[in-house]
Amino acid sequence: MNKHIATIPLTAIMLVALMTGAYAAEAEIPVEDEAAPGSYLGDRRELDDLRMFLVLAAKNNNELQAAFQQWQAAIKRAMQADTLPDPRLNFGYYTTPLETRGGPARYKYGMSQTLPFFGKLGSKERIALREADGLKAKFDGLKLTTFFEVKKIYYEYAYLARAIEITRENIELMKYLERIATTRYTTGSAKHSDIIRPQVELGKLEDRLNSLQDLKSPLAARLNALVDRPADTSIPFPDSIPVMSITDSDESLSARLGESNPQLAYWETVAAKEEAGRDLAQRNYYPDFTFGLDVTEVDSARNPGVIGDGQNPVLASMSFNVPLWFGARAAAVDESQAKILAAKRSRIGLERRLKADLELALYKYRDAGRKINLYKDTLVPKAEQSLGVIMETFMTGSGTSLDLIDAEQTLLELQLAYYRALTDQAQRLAEIETLVGIELPCEFHGSLLKRSGK
């Protein structure tokens, strides 16, 4: 029997055997380190397995890799933003030679370079850099979301393993009760209904087991999809669900959220980008300058002795655009200002919503912890005792199979609720880390559910 799996049905079986003389009076259930169902016992193999999936997701997840490449592309684009426009090379050919004093002009050629007004290139570079920062924030947010999905499904997969084990043990118990009821019925000490009820309950448990086993494939497929593996890749069940306690205070977590959440960081980059855009729009009130140099190719003069005979004239030029449409430029500045305000308000609203989500996640985390302790310390031990007492009365003939099955059903639901609380706590911790934006320092310990019955 796996020491991580609840053995309460086994306790009842052994009690039955004890009542029928199968065991000596002093027989007791062996306890191995007071192991708990689904508790974390100190070796971090389960966490190492989870970490392996997180590493695979970071390396192989297609959406994550796509976001990473978009970020890298934005970085390369930013490296181009402060580059001057390409110089222009021009060439002209006179179809009819232009007669000049120095000789007929055949063609001309030249080069020009546009120089944006001071600061425009720097503003464009800041815009591109902030766009890259925004894509980096989106990548970080997607990474956190992907890791949360991996953790959530991994813990659900671990819960499924525990639920299957518990259901199988209850099936074995019900089969044992059916055999006892059949034996008692043949001796006339039990009613026919005492046989029917275990059979009905057995059918329900087998149906539950089939549903749980069928759930394994889609959960494994989803986990494989997150790490870019074929859907049918086999994933062994985790041995347990790790139990972790948050060491940070609520105030510290709220402060961390404001500092590290990538969604908030994204809106900060949007605001910074629009501020750079406003600076560029303000500088567009000023002209850009173009400097050029042109050379005209001239043949020898037709008349000898002409001053400048055959010399190629050189023309140095300067031009600039006239920023005449002030209304359009003023609208561009107002547009950037409105976008800055929108980004800042978006960040404020998002931060408030995320902090509200954090409060809810913390409540669910603590509520799950409270339930873990309640099931571990109170409800499951009492349900186990109740099953033992009812089993004893059933064996003495004063109890009914209906009472026994009701006690077994109660115990089964409490066991599953215990594992559900463990799973919920682990998933809520993963959600809190996603909201805060970093992996939190935690205390690892076992939440032990002691076996009773000796």
N, C-alpha and C positions, 0 to 999 in steps of 0.2 A: 504494500500500500504506500503510495507516494506520501511522504511526510508533509508535503505542502498542501495536501488535499484534506478536506474535512472528513473525519472518520466517525462522525456521530452515528450514521446508520450502522456502521460496523460495531459501535458500542452496543446498540440495541440487539444486534445479532448475537454478540457474545453473551449478552444478558439472557437471551432466550436459551442459548446453549447451556449457560450456567444453571438456569432453572430446570433444564431437562437432564442435568447431571453430566453434560458433555465435558465440563471443565471442573477441576477441583475447586473447593470453596474459596481457597486463597488465590485463585487465578486473578490477574489484573492485566489491563491493557498496557503494553509497553509505550513509553513516551520517549521520543527521540528529540531532545533539545527543546521540548515544549513547542513543537513546530505549529505554525498557524496556517490555516487555509489561505493561500494567496498572499501571505505576508512576505516582506523582504527580510531575509535572514542574515544579511551582512556581506555575502559574496556578491560582487557586482556583475555577475555574468549577464543577468538580464539587461542591466544598463549598458554593458558592453555590446550586447546584441543590438539594442536600440541605437546606440551610437554608430554601429556599423551601417544601419539603415540610413541614418542621417548623413553619414559620409557619402554613401552611394547616391542619395538624393542630391546632395550638393554637386556631385560630379556628373550625374547622368540625367537628372530631371530636365526634360526638353524645354519646358516653359522657363525654367530657371536659366538654362543655358542661352535661350533666346534673349531673355532680359539682360544677361551679362554681355552678350555681343552687341546689343543696342547701346548699352552704356559705353563699351569700348569704341563703337562707331562715333558716338557723340564726343568722346575725348579726341579722336582723330580730327573730327570736324572743328573742334575748338582750336586745334593747332593751326588751322588754316584761316581762322577768322581775322587775325591781325595782319594778314598779308596784303601788301599793296596790290591794286589792280594791275593786271598785266600791261606792260607798255605796248603801244600801238605802233606798228611799222606801216607806213603808207608809201604808195608808189603811183605815179601818174605818168602817162605817155601822151605827148602831143601828137595827135593824128596829122596836124599841119604844124610844121615847126614854127615856133613863136620867135619872130625876129626881134633880137635885142641889139644894142650897140656892140656888145662884146661878141655877138654871134648868134646863130639860131639855137633856140632851146629845144632839146629833143625830149627830155623826160626829167622828172624830179622824184626824189625819194626823201624820206625823213622818218623820224621817230618821235613819239610823244609819250608823256607819263602823267597820269592824273594822281594828284596828292590830295586825299581827303583832308578836311579841316582838322586842326589839332584836336585830338581826343576821340575822334570818331572811330578809329580802328580799335582803340582801347575799349570803348563801349561795346563794340561788336564782339570783341574777345570775351568781355565779361558776360555778355548775353549767352554766348556759346558755352562758356564754362559753367554757368548756372544751369543751363539745359542739361549738361552732362551730370552735374550734381543731382538734378532732379531724377534723371534716369538711374543714377546710383541709389538714390533713396527708394525708388520703385523696385529696384533689384533687391535691396535689403528687405523691403516689406514683403516681396514675393518669397524670399528665402525664409523669412519667419513664418509666413503662412504655410509654405510647403512643409517646413519642419513640424509645425503644429498638426498638419494633416497626418504626417508620418507617425507622430507620437499618439495622436488620437486613435488611429486605426490599430497601431501596435498594442496599445492598452486594451482596446476592444477585442483584439485577437487573443490577448492573454485572458481576458474575462471569459471569452468563449471556451477556452481550454478548461478553465475552472468549472464552468457551468456544465460542460460535457462530463467531466469527471464526477461531479456531484450527482448528476442525473443517472449516470451508470451505477453508482453505488446505491442509489435509491431503488433502481430497478432490481439489483441483486437482493436488496432487503425485501422488496415486494414479492419477488419469486420465493424467497425463504418463507415469508408469511403465508403465501399461497400453499406451499407444501405442508406447513404446520396445520393450516385450516383444513386441508384435505385429509391429513392424518386424523385430526380430531373428528372430522365429519364421519369418517369410516368407523370410528369407535363410538359414535353417537353422542359425543360431548360438544359438538358444535352444530350450528345451523347451516343450511345450504347458502344462506346469504353471506355467511362468513367466508365462503369460497368466492362468491361472485364479486364482492367488493374489492378484494385484492386483484382480481383479474381485470376489473374495470380500471382501477388505478394503474395497473401495470400497462394497460393499453395507452392511457394518457401519458405516462412517463415515456414509453417507447416513441409515441408521436412527438413529444417534446425533444427527445434525443435526436430523432430524424431531422427535425427543423434546425436544431443547433448544428448538427453535422453538415447540413446543406449550406449553412451560412459560412462555413469555413472557406469555401471556394471563392465567393465574391469578395470577402474581406482580403484574402490572399491576393486576388487579382488587383484589387485597388492598391494594396501596398506595393505590389510589383510594378504597377503603372507609375507610381510616384518615383521609383528608382530606375525606371526604364528597363524593366526586365519582362520577358514573356509572361503572359497572365498565368500560365500553368506551372510556373516555377514553384517548386515545393518550398514551403516555409514551415519549419518545425514550430510547434507550440512553445511559447515561453514557459519556463517553470513556475514563475510567480509574477506578481505585480509589485514593482518597487514602491515603497512607502517613503515619502520625503516630506520634510517640514520646512516651511519658509522661515528664514531667520530675520528677514527685513521687516520693519514696521510698515504700517499702512502709509504713513507720511513719507517714508523713504521710497516706497514703491510709486507713490503718486509723483514724487519729484523725479524719479528715474524715468517715468513715462514721459514727462515733459521734456526731458533731456535726450532720450534715446529712441523714442518711437519714430520709425522711419516715415510714417505717414505725416507726422507733424514736420519732420525734416524736409519732406517734399514741398510742403506749402511755404516753408521758409526759403527754399531755393526759388520757388515761383515768384515770391515777393522780391527777392534779390535780383532775379532776372528782369522783372518789370521795372525795377529802379534803374538798372542799367539801360533798359529800353527808353525810359523817360530821359535819361541823360543824353542818349543818342538823338532822341526827338528834339531836345533843346538845342543840340549842336547842329541840327539840320537847318536852323535859321541862318547858318553861315555857309558861304559857298565852298565848293571844292575847286581846286586850281589844277590846270593842265599846262604843262610846259612842254614845248616841242622844238625840234631842230629840223629844218628842211634844206635840202641841197638840190639845186637845179643844174642838170648836166647841159653844158653849152658847147657847141662846136666852135671852131675857129671863125673869126669874123671874115665876112666876105671881102671887106676892104682892108688892105694892110695898114698898119700903123695906128690902129684904133686902140685907145687906152682900155685895158682890161680884156684884151683879145683872148677869147677862149677860156677865161676864168669862170669857174662855177660859183655863182652867188649862193651865199648861205643865209637862211632866214631863221632867226630865233623868235619863238612866239610864246605867248602866255594867254590863256583864256580861263574863264571861270563861269560857272552857272550862276544865274541870278535867282535867288530864293524869293520869288515874287509872291507866291500864293501863301500869304501868312495865315489865312484862315485854315488851310489844310494842315499846316504845321502846328498851329495851336490845337487843332482837334487831335493830332497825334500825341501831343503832350498830355492833353486831358484824358485820352484813351489809356495811356500808360499809367496815369495817376489813378484812374478808376480800377485798373487791373491790380495795382498795388493794394488798394483798399480791399478789393475783393479777396485777394490772396490772404491778407491779414485776418479778415473776418472769417474766412474759411478755416484758417488754422485755429482761431479762437473757438469756433463752434465745434470743430473736430476734437480739440483737446477736451472740451467739456463732455462731449459724448463718450470719448474714450475713457475718461476718468469715471464716468457713470458705469461704463461696461466693466471697468476694473473693480468698482465697488460690488457689482453683482457677481463677478467671478470670485472675488474674495469671500463673499457670503456663501456661494455654492461650495467653495473649497472648505470653509470651516464647517458648513453643514454636513458635508461628506465625512469630515473628520469626526464630528460629533456622532454621526450614525455608526461609524466604524467602532468607536468605543462603546456605544450602546449595544450593538450586536455582539461585540466581543466579550464584554464584561457582564452583560445582563440577559439580553433576550435569548441568545443562542444557548448559554448554559441552562437557563430555566426551561427552554423548550426541550433540551436534551434530558433534563431531569423528568419532565412531564412524560416524555416518551418512555423512559425507563419504568416509571410507575405504572403507566397504562399497559406496558408490555407485561409487567409482573401480574397485574390483575387479569389480563387476557390469558396468561398461562395457567392461572389458578381457576379459570372458568367463570370469574365474576365480571369480566370485561368483555366488550364486543369488538369485532374487527372494525366497526365504524369509528369507535373512539380511537383505536390504534392508527387507522389510516388518517384521521383528522390530525392527530399529533404528528404523524410523519409528514403530512403536507405542510403543516405549520413550520416544522423544522427545515424542510426543504426550501420554503420561501425565505426563511430567515438566513439560511446559508447563502442563497443566491443574492439576497439583499446585501449581505456583508461584502461579497465580491463586487457587487454593483457600486457600493460606496467606495471601495478601494479604487475601482476603475474611475469613478467620477472624480475622486480627489486627484488622481494622477492627471486626468484630462484637464481639470480646472487649473492645475499648476502649469500645464503646458500653455493654456490660454492666457494665464497671467504673464508668463514669460513673453508671449507674443505681443501682448499689450504694452508691457514695459519696454520691450525691444532688446533685451539681453537675457542671457542665461543666468538665473538667480543662484546665489549660494544657498545650499540646502543642507539640512541634517538628514542623514540616512539612518533609519532604524527599522526594527521589526514591529509590526502591530500584531501581537501574538494572541491567538485564540487557543486557550489551553484545552487539551482533551480532558474530559471528565469521565468518570466511571471506572471503578476499580473492582 
